[in-house]
């Protein structure tokens, strides 16, 4: 299996994480393709397909995308809590 092209399965996840993570990873200039599927609504499995260029591996891009998404969520939560406190 190529280090630049892999599929990942995440249990107990849905479109909420799939679409957000796909969007973040597509912003990475090393990403050539990223897509996700939910095979069946009654199965809580998220499949992510990721292809990167030759400068990095798909594993590193997935981890970087997850960290970026976490940082974005942390920032939104911090700003929300600040706004609630100020209100």
C-alpha positions as CSV (number, residue, x, y, z in Angstrom):
1,X,0.0,0.0,0.0
2,X,1.3,3.4,-0.9
3,X,2.1,5.8,1.9
4,X,0.4,8.6,0.0
5,X,-2.9,6.9,-0.6
6,X,-5.0,5.3,2.2
7,X,-8.5,4.7,3.4
8,X,-9.3,5.1,7.1
9,X,-12.4,3.8,9.0
10,X,-13.5,5.7,12.1
11,X,-16.1,4.1,14.4
12,X,-19.0,6.0,16.0
13,X,-18.6,9.1,13.7
14,X,-20.9,10.6,11.2
15,X,-21.1,13.5,8.7
16,X,-20.4,16.1,11.4
17,X,-16.8,15.0,11.6
18,X,-16.5,13.7,8.1
19,X,-17.3,16.9,6.3
20,X,-15.3,19.1,8.7
21,X,-12.2,16.9,8.5
22,X,-12.5,16.6,4.7
23,X,-12.8,20.4,4.4
24,X,-9.7,21.0,6.6
25,X,-7.6,18.4,4.8
26,X,-8.5,19.8,1.4
27,X,-7.1,23.1,2.5
28,X,-3.7,21.4,2.9
29,X,-1.6,22.0,-0.3
30,X,-0.2,18.4,0.0
31,X,-3.7,16.9,-0.3
32,X,-4.6,15.7,-3.8
33,X,-7.9,14.1,-2.9
34,X,-10.0,13.7,0.2
35,X,-13.5,12.3,0.4
36,X,-15.6,10.4,2.9
37,X,-18.6,8.1,2.9
38,X,-21.0,6.7,5.4
39,X,-21.8,3.3,4.0
40,X,-25.2,2.9,5.6
41,X,-27.1,5.1,8.0
42,X,-27.6,2.4,10.6
43,X,-23.8,1.6,10.7
44,X,-21.8,4.1,12.8
45,X,-18.7,4.0,10.5
46,X,-17.0,6.8,8.7
47,X,-14.7,6.0,5.8
48,X,-12.1,8.6,4.8
49,X,-10.1,8.3,1.5
50,X,-7.0,10.4,1.4
51,X,-4.4,10.9,-1.3
52,X,-1.4,13.2,-0.9
53,X,1.5,14.3,-3.1
54,X,5.0,12.8,-2.8
55,X,6.1,15.4,-0.2
56,X,4.2,13.8,2.8
57,X,2.3,10.7,3.8
58,X,-1.4,10.4,4.1
59,X,-1.0,9.5,7.8
60,X,0.8,12.8,8.6
61,X,-1.8,14.7,6.6
62,X,-4.6,13.1,8.5
63,X,-3.0,13.8,11.9
64,X,-2.3,17.4,10.9
65,X,-5.9,17.9,9.7
66,X,-7.2,16.5,12.9
67,X,-5.0,18.8,15.0
68,X,-6.0,21.8,12.8
69,X,-9.7,20.9,13.3
70,X,-9.2,20.5,17.1
71,X,-7.5,24.0,17.2
72,X,-10.4,25.5,15.3
73,X,-13.0,24.0,17.6
74,X,-11.0,25.1,20.7
75,X,-10.8,28.6,19.4
76,X,-14.6,28.7,18.7
77,X,-15.4,27.4,22.1
78,X,-13.1,29.9,23.8
79,X,-14.6,32.8,21.9
80,X,-18.1,31.5,22.6
81,X,-17.5,31.2,26.3
82,X,-15.9,34.7,26.3
83,X,-19.0,36.2,24.6
84,X,-21.4,34.4,27.0
85,X,-19.4,35.8,29.9
86,X,-19.4,39.3,28.5
87,X,-23.2,39.1,27.8
